[in-house]
Amino acid sequence: MAGPATKGSKIVVAVNDSDESMHSLSWCLQNFVPCRKARNSDITLVLLYVKPAPPPPDHTGLFWSKIGAMLEEYGKETALTVMEKAKEMCKSCADLDNVKIESIVASGDARDVICETVDKLAADILIMGGHPLSATKSNSESVSEHCAQKVKCPVLIVKQPGHGHGHGHCRNHPTHRS
């Protein structure tokens, strides 16, 4: 992909309930999607939310069924809230009239599900939020780092202002400048 979204582009934005995630969607809508050029083109913006998979049952019977049901309901409510917020953000961008907005809610390990979904959709780019890891997590690989290494398309990790240098960085994207 040689630059911002072009005709026939499929852009996947990974969303969750974090500020970083919503900032990355906002950044995408304001900077990446060519709102003025989107008219009469084929741009699809896919909002992808991954619910954590419920923990495996511990075979305690009634206790597990109540906890599992509560976790599942909480996951559904969170997914609904996140997707509503993301769709509202998309609606606020008046120039997205001819951009197709799709939403996908999946369940599992976010790192694996995002990678699998992006590759299955043959996305042109994955855009996601990034945040610095705390000292206790510095040896862990973040979801965004994992996806940047595993997916077949370019990955744009958008940082919030005040978190490191610049507002975003992109691996494997020819137009990126540090």
C-alpha atoms as one frame of an Amber mdcrd trajectory, in Angstrom:
protein
   0.000   0.000   0.000   1.649   3.196  -1.143  -0.100   5.828   0.969  -3.356
   6.703   2.681  -6.409   4.616   1.956  -7.117   4.230  -1.743 -10.024   2.842
  -3.733 -10.728  -0.712  -2.642  -9.082  -0.335   0.769 -10.041  -2.427   3.772
  -8.964  -0.760   7.001  -9.294  -2.678  10.282  -9.280  -0.678  13.520  -8.976
  -2.751  16.700 -11.162  -1.157  19.375 -11.644  -1.802  23.075 -12.647   0.205
  26.130  -9.265   1.958  26.507  -8.525   5.607  25.800  -5.664   4.513  23.523
  -8.034   2.492  21.387 -10.540   5.313  20.951  -7.699   7.729  20.221  -6.455
   5.424  17.444  -9.932   5.329  15.885 -10.231   9.108  16.120  -6.775   9.497
  14.588  -7.705   7.122  11.776 -10.898   9.039  11.011  -9.138  12.405  11.062
  -5.838  11.524   9.403  -5.795   8.202   7.584  -9.130   7.769   5.881  -9.208
  10.298   3.054 -12.638  11.623   3.971 -12.817  14.076   1.094 -11.604  11.500
  -1.436 -13.813   8.701  -0.109 -16.776   9.677  -2.269 -17.344   7.194  -5.090
 -14.627   4.870  -3.837 -14.699   1.479  -2.183 -13.354   1.970   1.342 -14.395
  -0.381   4.127 -13.628   0.488   7.733 -13.888  -2.573   9.972 -14.251  -2.002
  13.717 -12.936  -5.105  15.503 -13.612  -5.789  19.189 -12.346  -8.926  20.927
 -14.023 -10.074  24.136 -11.835 -12.084  26.469 -12.714 -15.749  26.429 -14.270
 -16.839  29.719 -11.971 -18.893  31.932 -12.387 -22.649  31.646 -14.887 -24.148
  34.078 -13.482 -25.362  37.338 -16.113 -28.083  37.598 -17.698 -26.644  40.722
 -21.145 -26.862  39.199 -23.653 -24.192  40.132 -20.993 -21.712  41.253 -19.277
 -21.831  37.866 -22.493 -21.546  35.898 -23.459 -18.355  37.762 -19.991 -16.815
  37.438 -19.688 -17.858  33.807 -23.086 -16.362  32.978 -22.160 -13.119  34.739
 -18.835 -12.894  32.878 -20.533 -13.592  29.553 -23.175 -10.909  30.205 -20.513
  -8.403  31.232 -18.551  -9.206  28.053 -21.634  -8.646  25.887 -22.439  -5.344
  27.606 -18.863  -4.123  27.261 -18.747  -5.096  23.579 -22.036  -3.290  22.941
 -20.843  -0.149  24.745 -17.487  -0.090  22.947 -19.050  -0.645  19.527 -21.706
   2.018  20.111 -19.015   4.511  21.095 -16.888   3.606  18.059 -19.853   3.866
  15.664 -20.815   7.252  17.137 -17.266   8.427  16.553 -17.555   7.303  12.924
 -20.904   9.069  12.517 -19.356  12.308  13.782 -17.048  12.325  10.750 -19.440
  13.872   8.235 -17.250  12.993   5.242 -17.629   9.240   5.756 -20.916   9.098
   3.853 -19.610   6.668   1.243 -17.304   4.689   3.495 -18.730   1.313   4.449
 -18.534   0.708   8.208 -18.548  -2.892   9.416 -18.243  -4.196  12.943 -16.985
  -7.532  14.188 -17.178  -8.790  17.763 -15.147 -11.910  18.433 -14.065 -13.810
  21.532 -10.693 -15.164  22.582  -7.120 -14.013  23.102  -7.016 -10.543  21.510
  -3.536 -11.097  20.087  -4.522 -14.213  18.188  -8.041 -13.161  17.226  -6.945
  -9.794  15.827  -4.199 -11.417  13.728  -6.483 -14.168  12.435  -9.299 -11.751
  11.603  -7.055  -9.224   9.851  -5.481 -11.940   7.711  -8.854 -13.588   6.977
 -10.279 -10.241   5.820  -7.172  -9.587   3.700  -6.992  -6.138   5.266  -4.797
  -3.470   3.710  -3.840  -2.101   7.119  -4.466  -2.678  10.824  -4.717   0.419
  13.004  -4.612   0.077  16.767  -3.782   1.974  19.912  -0.539   1.562  21.732
   0.491   2.402  25.242   3.709   2.153  27.198   4.079  -0.931  29.327   4.663
  -0.543  33.034   7.980  -1.653  34.488   6.378  -4.894  35.688   5.171  -5.668
  32.157   8.263  -4.512  30.272   9.251  -8.095  29.450   5.776  -8.871  28.097
   4.825  -8.399  24.494   1.878  -6.043  24.031  -1.062  -6.891  21.792   0.010
  -4.223  19.297   3.613  -5.502  19.194   2.402  -9.064  18.691   0.094  -8.061
  15.852   2.785  -5.920  14.202   5.005  -8.993  14.035   2.362 -11.520  12.964
  -0.116  -9.988  10.489   0.569  -9.895   6.768  -0.454  -6.254   6.253   1.099
  -3.026   7.576   0.255  -2.130  11.179  -0.127   1.447  12.364   0.166   1.817
  16.132  -1.215   5.173  17.207   0.123   6.539  20.473  -1.686   9.141  22.510
  -0.003  12.537  22.721   2.475  12.550  25.574   3.305   8.820  25.264   6.680
   8.662  23.568   7.691  10.318  20.321   5.083  11.456  17.831   1.492  10.354
  17.538   1.895   7.047  15.777   4.333   4.724  14.157   3.916   2.146  11.476
   5.874  -0.977  10.763   6.190  -2.051   7.144   4.509   1.084   5.803   6.477
   2.785   3.008   5.179   6.299   3.699   6.004   6.323   7.408   8.527   8.838
   8.625   9.845   8.700  12.206
